Amino acid sequence: QVQFVESGGGLVQPGGSLRLSCAASGSIFTLSIMGSGWYRQAPGKQRELVAGITRDGRTNYVDSVKGRFTISRDRAKNTVYLQMDSLKFEDTAVYYCNKYPTASQSWGQGTQVTVSS
C-alpha cells in the first residue's frame, strides 16, 4: 500500500557527503503510523538496516555509521532523508527506504551510493 522512491545517490570520494531522499506515497493510514528506515545492500552481502526513525521520533543507527549518518523526516512531505558524512569505501551499496522497524516485503528500486577515489 506504500510506495517508496529513493534518490540522491551517486559517486563520491572517501570523506565526502551525500544526502539521500525517500519519497513515500500510498495509504494515508500507513503513512501516518509507520516509522521509516534506510537499509542498504552491498554486492554479496545481506541487506542491513542503516538507520531508523520511529513514528515518535526515536532514532537508531547501525554501529558502523554512528556519528556519520543522520536520519530525519519531513512529515508534511512524506519524505525521509539520510545525511551521509565522512563516507567510506564500505558504505558503497544500494540504499533503500522502507517501513521501520518492520519492513514491507515491497522494496523500491533503491539508489546507488558509490564511494571511490
SVG drawing of the C-alpha trace seen along z (x, -y; Angstrom):
<svg xmlns="http://www.w3.org/2000/svg" viewBox="-6 -20 47 33">
<polyline fill="none" stroke="black" stroke-width="0.4" points="0.0,0.0 3.0,-2.3 5.5,-3.1 9.0,-4.3 11.1,-6.3 14.7,-6.8 17.0,-9.5 20.2,-11.3 22.8,-8.6 25.9,-9.0 29.6,-8.7 31.5,-10.4 35.1,-10.4 36.0,-9.0 35.3,-11.6 32.6,-13.2 28.9,-13.6 25.6,-12.8 22.0,-13.4 19.5,-10.7 15.8,-11.4 12.9,-8.9 9.5,-10.0 6.7,-7.8 3.2,-7.6 0.1,-5.5 -2.0,-4.6 -2.6,-7.7 -3.2,-5.4 0.0,-3.5 2.0,-6.7 0.6,-8.2 1.6,-5.3 4.8,-3.9 8.3,-4.5 10.8,-4.9 14.2,-3.3 17.1,-3.3 18.5,0.0 21.4,0.9 22.7,3.9 26.3,4.3 27.1,6.9 27.4,10.3 26.2,9.1 22.9,9.2 20.6,6.3 21.0,4.4 19.3,1.6 21.4,-1.5 19.1,-4.0 15.6,-4.1 13.3,-6.6 10.1,-5.7 6.8,-7.4 7.5,-9.4 11.0,-10.5 13.4,-8.0 16.4,-7.2 18.6,-4.1 21.7,-3.5 23.9,-0.6 27.2,-0.9 29.2,-1.4 27.5,-4.7 27.0,-6.2 28.3,-9.8 28.5,-9.9 24.9,-9.5 21.7,-11.3 18.2,-10.3 15.4,-12.9 12.0,-13.3 9.5,-15.9 6.1,-14.6 4.3,-17.2 6.2,-16.0 6.1,-12.3 9.9,-12.4 12.7,-10.8 16.3,-11.9 19.7,-10.3 22.5,-12.7 25.7,-10.8 29.0,-12.4 32.6,-11.1 31.8,-8.4 33.9,-5.3 34.5,-2.7 32.5,-0.2 29.4,-2.5 29.2,-1.5 25.8,0.1 22.3,-0.3 20.3,-2.2 16.6,-1.6 13.9,-3.1 11.1,-1.2 9.0,-1.0 10.7,-0.7 11.1,1.3 9.2,3.8 9.9,3.5 7.4,4.3 8.2,7.0 7.8,4.5 11.0,2.7 11.7,-0.2 14.5,-0.5 16.9,-2.0 19.6,-4.5 23.2,-3.6 25.9,-5.1 29.4,-4.5 32.4,-5.7 35.5,-5.6 38.7,-7.5"/>
</svg>
